[in-house]
């Protein structure tokens, strides 16, 4: 038995970087893996192995599974990348869905309605937690079922996977808007630690509103603003962009300031 985890020391900052991985417990990953295995079986049985379609379908199915896993692993240090990879996984499965629909249409086979008894049975099988079985693909008879049944079964599973991925993407977007990215969270925690230690926080240099270069804190040496601090472009005199001194921190869309370079020192 593993020893109990020791509680954090009083005053110790909360964990910023979450635990990575855990994707194998995600329903979206489990279904995507089932789709990948089923697609390999389907393509080997019904698609010419020398055709481009064979490779494209297998790669799309693999991309759906792999990007879910990679997104979960990279989430420790980049929520933005996790969101991007989860979107890629969803797009790959949508591409695969079109391939199966094309196969049925071009071979004059019937595509099941989403509320048909056959489609409901497929969804019911997965809800019965067949993921606990040693070989889930056997539950759907991918190795023996006819092409029409196999393609329709995989279409149903793709719909389930993309539904879960869209919910996952929505949750990631909400979390990002509410909590920010890792960089923002690290900065907030650093400020807390410095404030607790009585160390004043130095404002971060913003970007120049004209050229985008990092700005330098200066003091006006002449003119109506003499003696007042302001942010001046580090590219001065080639660039005369300025910002008021109280507009520190990174700026993605900085506004042009009326404060003009009037000379001064950093």
PEHU-V755837 format. One record per backbone hydrogen bond with DSSP energy under -0.5 kcal/mol. CO is the residue of the C=O (numbers start at 1). NH is the residue of the N-H. If there is no record, write none. Layout:
CO,NH / CO,NH
This chain:
9,12 / 16,18 / 22,25 / 23,26 / 26,30 / 27,31 / 28,32 / 29,33 / 30,34 / 31,35 / 32,36 / 33,37 / 34,38 / 35,39 / 36,40 / 37,41 / 38,42 / 39,43 / 40,44 / 41,45 / 42,46 / 43,47 / 48,51 / 51,55 / 52,56 / 53,57 / 54,58 / 55,59 / 56,60 / 57,61 / 58,62 / 59,63 / 60,64 / 61,65 / 62,66 / 63,67 / 64,68 / 65,69 / 66,70 / 67,71 / 68,72 / 69,73 / 70,74 / 71,75 / 72,21 / 73,76 / 74,77 / 74,78 / 78,82 / 79,83 / 80,84 / 81,85 / 82,86 / 83,87 / 84,88 / 85,89 / 86,90 / 87,91 / 88,92 / 89,93 / 90,94 / 91,95 / 92,96 / 93,97 / 94,98 / 95,99 / 96,100 / 97,101 / 98,102 / 99,103 / 100,104 / 101,105 / 102,106 / 103,107 / 104,109 / 105,108 / 110,112 / 113,116 / 116,120 / 117,121 / 118,122 / 119,123 / 120,124 / 121,125 / 122,126 / 123,127 / 124,128 / 125,130 / 126,129 / 129,132 / 130,133 / 135,138 / 136,139 / 136,140 / 137,140 / 137,142 / 138,141 / 141,144 / 141,145 / 146,150 / 147,151 / 148,152 / 149,153 / 150,154 / 151,155 / 152,156 / 153,157 / 154,158 / 155,159 / 156,160 / 157,161 / 158,162 / 159,163 / 160,164 / 161,165 / 162,166 / 163,167 / 164,168 / 165,169 / 166,170 / 167,171 / 168,172 / 169,173 / 170,174 / 171,175 / 172,176 / 173,177 / 174,178 / 175,179 / 175,180 / 176,180 / 181,185 / 182,186 / 183,187 / 184,188 / 185,189 / 186,190 / 187,191 / 188,192 / 189,193 / 190,194 / 191,195 / 192,196 / 193,197 / 194,199 / 195,198 / 198,200 / 204,249 / 206,215 / 208,212 / 213,208 / 214,234 / 216,232 / 218,230 / 219,265 / 220,227 / 223,226 / 225,228 / 228,220 / 229,245 / 230,218 / 230,232 / 231,243 / 232,216 / 233,236 / 235,238 / 235,239 / 241,233 / 242,257 / 243,231 / 244,247 / 246,248 / 263,221 / 263,262 / 265,219
